[in-house]
Amino acid sequence: MAPEYPAAASVGKPPFPAGASGSGDGPLTCPCRRAMPQAIMSTTSSGRVPLQPRFLLPLGAAALALALSACSSTGGSVASTPAPSPGKRIKGVPVTRQPTRAAPRDAAVQMAPGLEGVIGANQSQLTRMFGEPRLDVWEGDARKLQFTGTACVLDVFLYPSTTSKEPHATYVETRRSSDGQNVDRAACVAALRQR
């Protein structure tokens, strides 16, 4: 909203002393009044003189230039903090350890009665045993196959080993299809094999 300035008539007194405008009881005859454009002298219904748009552009440009000049007070370049030397520790900054590369190792294998044909099987062997998986998810070099039936859901996790690049089943999770509660792994594997 544009600021408005009080008009001389709304205040009740002329803005100049009576001697500056002549008699003081009539309209102002000051030379500055004659030089002002008629659009500026018009008043709004509240008796205030509106600020004209042609004055807003130079005023806005000046404000923008002032604001931008504050941003470049460093000469336009950004100074950065130098990196600390390797032997020096900054107070309050935690020490970051560099990752170590360990030799790949075999995943822990889950061995349980009833899982003999599943653990150690690859993707094609599991597909022959249970049919097409409902889900086949890769995460890095690991793989998860999900097989479903009316009785249960079987998640088989396959990982590569140091001797083979192809992932093999190393872990199994099972749950009921109806409510997601854990069920016996061997019983689920047997139910899904019978389909």
Disulfide bonds with the S-S distance in Angstrom:
Cys152-Cys188 1.93
